[in-house]
């Protein structure tokens, strides 16, 4: 994806503050939008995300998906 400088850092900052996550750009608009693997691996992202914390607690389960399409949106 072609993003403006600082865009990813701002997305991570907002997601961490909201206890949220970032949706993978390859799964936007598909039947299975997924959490971005990069965000899930981010030191602050993986601990801040409520969805990822619930998955680690086995309240939710992690399902790895292959994007329906290639490229970004």
C-alpha positions as a Markdown table, in Angstrom:
| # | Residue | x | y | z |
|---|---|---|---|---|
| 1 | Unk | 0.0 | 0.0 | 0.0 |
| 2 | Unk | 1.1 | 3.5 | -0.6 |
| 3 | Unk | 0.4 | 5.5 | 2.6 |
| 4 | Unk | 1.4 | 8.9 | 3.7 |
| 5 | Unk | 4.4 | 9.1 | 6.1 |
| 6 | Unk | 3.3 | 8.6 | 9.6 |
| 7 | Unk | 0.0 | 7.0 | 8.7 |
| 8 | Unk | 0.8 | 3.6 | 10.0 |
| 9 | Unk | 2.1 | 5.1 | 13.3 |
| 10 | Unk | -1.1 | 7.0 | 13.7 |
| 11 | Unk | -3.2 | 4.0 | 13.0 |
| 12 | Unk | -1.3 | 2.0 | 15.6 |
| 13 | Unk | -1.5 | 4.8 | 18.1 |
| 14 | Unk | -5.3 | 5.1 | 17.7 |
| 15 | Unk | -5.9 | 1.3 | 17.8 |
| 16 | Unk | -3.8 | 1.0 | 21.0 |
| 17 | Unk | -5.7 | 3.9 | 22.7 |
| 18 | Unk | -9.0 | 2.3 | 21.7 |
| 19 | Unk | -8.0 | -1.2 | 22.7 |
| 20 | Unk | -8.9 | -2.0 | 19.1 |
| 21 | Unk | -7.0 | -3.4 | 16.1 |
| 22 | Unk | -6.2 | -2.7 | 12.5 |
| 23 | Unk | -7.9 | -4.6 | 9.7 |
| 24 | Unk | -5.6 | -6.2 | 7.2 |
| 25 | Unk | -5.8 | -4.1 | 4.0 |
| 26 | Unk | -6.0 | -7.3 | 1.9 |
| 27 | Unk | -9.2 | -8.4 | 3.6 |
| 28 | Unk | -11.0 | -5.0 | 3.5 |
| 29 | Unk | -14.3 | -5.4 | 1.7 |
| 30 | Unk | -14.2 | -9.3 | 1.8 |
| 31 | Unk | -16.4 | -11.8 | 3.6 |
| 32 | Unk | -13.7 | -12.4 | 6.2 |
| 33 | Unk | -12.1 | -9.1 | 7.3 |
| 34 | Unk | -9.1 | -10.0 | 9.5 |
| 35 | Unk | -6.8 | -8.4 | 12.0 |
| 36 | Unk | -3.6 | -7.2 | 10.4 |
| 37 | Unk | -0.8 | -9.7 | 11.2 |
| 38 | Unk | 1.7 | -6.9 | 11.6 |
| 39 | Unk | -0.5 | -5.3 | 14.2 |
| 40 | Unk | -1.0 | -8.6 | 16.0 |
| 41 | Unk | 2.8 | -9.0 | 16.2 |
| 42 | Unk | 3.4 | -5.4 | 17.3 |
| 43 | Unk | 4.5 | -5.3 | 20.9 |
| 44 | Unk | 1.9 | -2.7 | 22.0 |
| 45 | Unk | -0.8 | -3.9 | 19.6 |
| 46 | Unk | -0.9 | -7.5 | 20.7 |
| 47 | Unk | -1.3 | -6.5 | 24.4 |
| 48 | Unk | -3.7 | -3.5 | 23.8 |
| 49 | Unk | -6.2 | -5.2 | 21.5 |
| 50 | Unk | -9.2 | -6.5 | 23.3 |
| 51 | Unk | -9.9 | -9.0 | 20.6 |
| 52 | Unk | -6.4 | -10.4 | 20.8 |
| 53 | Unk | -6.5 | -10.6 | 24.6 |
| 54 | Unk | -9.7 | -12.5 | 24.4 |
| 55 | Unk | -8.2 | -14.9 | 21.9 |
| 56 | Unk | -5.2 | -15.5 | 24.2 |
| 57 | Unk | -7.7 | -16.2 | 27.0 |
| 58 | Unk | -9.5 | -18.6 | 24.7 |
| 59 | Unk | -12.8 | -16.7 | 24.8 |
| 60 | Unk | -12.3 | -16.1 | 21.1 |
| 61 | Unk | -10.4 | -18.3 | 18.7 |
| 62 | Unk | -7.9 | -17.2 | 16.1 |
| 63 | Unk | -8.6 | -18.3 | 12.6 |
| 64 | Unk | -5.9 | -17.6 | 10.0 |
| 65 | Unk | -7.3 | -16.6 | 6.7 |
| 66 | Unk | -5.9 | -16.3 | 3.2 |
| 67 | Unk | -7.0 | -12.9 | 1.7 |
| 68 | Unk | -9.6 | -13.3 | -1.0 |
| 69 | Unk | -7.7 | -10.9 | -3.3 |
| 70 | Unk | -4.2 | -9.6 | -3.8 |
| 71 | Unk | -3.1 | -6.1 | -3.3 |
| 72 | Unk | -4.5 | -3.2 | -1.3 |
| 73 | Unk | -7.6 | -1.2 | -1.6 |
